[in-house]
Amino acid sequence: GIPLCPFTIEGDACVGSENGYDVFDSFMEVSCDPYEVDECIIDCPGRHFTVHQGAVLTLHGMTLRGATESSIVVLGGGTFYIYDSYFERNTFISGNGGAIHASQQSFVSAIRTGFYFNE
């Protein structure tokens, strides 16, 4: 993937779909430029990403906060990797997994990632 400069997505810039950004049958990588002091932040209600069967999502250097329907949902057969990141103040009002809600037969790997005040 191509490293992105620091950014913040919040307010009107948030994705309006119920599933957040859908990742279907593909490989998607989002990497924040590790040489910058600022962070790459997604601070939106609802859901940030849904990883569908056969898809792979990799995030690096991200802060994901404010989700109300789980920040990341990984459906059966989906794969999610996250490195050097933070989940902050995410909830899932429909059940467990405010930061990450993983279905059976999905794969999740979180390396050097902090989880703060998620429900």
C-alpha positions, 0 to 999 in steps of 0.5 A: 500500500501507499503511505498516506499523510496524516488525516482526520475523517469526522463529521460531514466527511464520515461515510453515510452507509450502514456498513461504513466502507465495505471491503468486498472480495479484494485486498485493501491496505491503508497505511498512515505515513509512519514518519509524521508526528500527527495521526490518521484518525477516523472519528465517526459514528456508525461503523468504520469498515465491514470486511466481507467473505474473501476480502482482506483489510490491513490498517497500519498507524490508524486511530479508530474512534467513535463508532456506535455499531462496532469500528470493524466488523469481520464477516465469516471468511473475511480477514483483518490485520491491524498494526501500530494503531489505536481503538478508542471509545467505540461501542456496539449497541447491538452486542459485543465487540465495540472495537472489532466484531468478528464472526465465526470463520473470520481471521483477525490479527492485532499487533502493537495495537491499543484498545481504550474505553471500547464497549 
